[in-house]
Amino acid sequence: MNFFRHRPLGLLAPALLIAVAGCSPAHDGGSVEAPRPDARTAPLCRKLHEVLPGEVDGKRRSDPGPRSVYTAGWGGSAIILRCGVVRPPKMIDPKVAQGNDPDAIAGGVDGVDWLMEKEGDGVWRFTTANRLAYVEMTLRGLTGPDDATPALVALAPTVKKAIPEGIASMRS
């Protein structure tokens, strides 16, 4: 029996299992598309990534794949953060500013302004406003936007430290 003739297939099997699972053994955050921030925004997002906490709202850090300095996660896919996203269309919607959109609310938590959008059953998306980069956080398993307060409070100091106040580019 020729040992080398069968070895490549044996080495390939673990790699195929990891690829089929859609993740590496080091994370359990699922798969998330990483934003492609512009040259002005990318350094801010890299700085944010460096200072993100290891735990948010009692959930341990578990970054999604593929690995990127523009994404982070906690509690599997319970909390997903993406930095350098494009400005959400509802951010300039007059209905939101007037409080007339039941699925989008403007508000602030501990000095960070957010656009809060209901995405689906128990899923809310929060996008920073009045910062030089748009940071998006998606939370699952919520009964309403108030359930996100602990996560928003936990991330507010980090966002304030890494992303200065200002107006982000539309593209970001």
BELGIRA-V723462 format. One record per backbone hydrogen bond with DSSP energy under -1.0 kcal/mol. NH is the residue of the N-H (numbers start at 1). CO is the residue of the C=O. E is the energy in kcal/mol with one decimal. If there is no record, write none. Layout:
BEGIN
nh->NH co->CO e->E
nh->NH co->CO e->E
END
This chain:
BEGIN
nh->7 co->3 e->-1.2
nh->10 co->6 e->-1.5
nh->11 co->7 e->-2.2
nh->12 co->8 e->-1.8
nh->13 co->9 e->-1.5
nh->16 co->12 e->-2.3
nh->17 co->13 e->-2.3
nh->18 co->14 e->-2.0
nh->19 co->15 e->-2.3
nh->20 co->16 e->-2.8
nh->21 co->17 e->-1.9
nh->22 co->18 e->-1.0
nh->23 co->18 e->-1.2
nh->27 co->24 e->-1.4
nh->32 co->65 e->-2.6
nh->42 co->38 e->-2.7
nh->45 co->41 e->-2.0
nh->46 co->42 e->-2.4
nh->47 co->43 e->-2.0
nh->48 co->44 e->-2.3
nh->49 co->45 e->-2.5
nh->50 co->46 e->-1.6
nh->51 co->47 e->-1.1
nh->56 co->59 e->-2.4
nh->59 co->56 e->-2.1
nh->61 co->54 e->-2.4
nh->62 co->73 e->-2.7
nh->65 co->30 e->-3.4
nh->71 co->68 e->-1.2
nh->72 co->81 e->-2.1
nh->74 co->79 e->-2.3
nh->75 co->60 e->-2.8
nh->78 co->75 e->-1.6
nh->79 co->74 e->-1.8
nh->80 co->138 e->-2.5
nh->81 co->72 e->-3.1
nh->82 co->136 e->-3.0
nh->83 co->70 e->-2.5
nh->84 co->134 e->-2.4
nh->85 co->134 e->-1.3
nh->87 co->170 e->-2.0
nh->91 co->88 e->-1.8
nh->92 co->89 e->-1.4
nh->93 co->90 e->-1.0
nh->97 co->93 e->-1.7
nh->98 co->94 e->-1.9
nh->99 co->96 e->-1.4
nh->100 co->95 e->-3.3
nh->104 co->101 e->-1.5
nh->105 co->116 e->-2.9
nh->107 co->114 e->-2.5
nh->109 co->112 e->-2.7
nh->112 co->109 e->-1.4
nh->114 co->107 e->-3.9
nh->115 co->127 e->-2.6
nh->116 co->105 e->-3.6
nh->117 co->125 e->-3.4
nh->118 co->103 e->-2.6
nh->119 co->123 e->-2.7
nh->120 co->123 e->-1.5
nh->123 co->120 e->-1.5
nh->124 co->139 e->-2.3
nh->125 co->117 e->-3.1
nh->126 co->137 e->-3.1
nh->127 co->115 e->-2.1
nh->128 co->135 e->-2.5
nh->129 co->113 e->-2.2
nh->132 co->164 e->-2.5
nh->136 co->82 e->-3.3
nh->137 co->126 e->-3.3
nh->138 co->80 e->-3.0
nh->139 co->124 e->-2.8
nh->140 co->78 e->-2.3
nh->142 co->122 e->-2.7
nh->147 co->144 e->-1.3
nh->148 co->145 e->-1.5
nh->149 co->146 e->-1.6
nh->152 co->148 e->-2.6
nh->153 co->149 e->-2.9
nh->154 co->150 e->-2.1
nh->155 co->151 e->-1.9
nh->156 co->152 e->-1.5
nh->159 co->155 e->-2.6
nh->160 co->156 e->-2.7
nh->161 co->157 e->-1.9
nh->162 co->158 e->-2.1
nh->163 co->159 e->-3.0
nh->166 co->130 e->-1.2
END
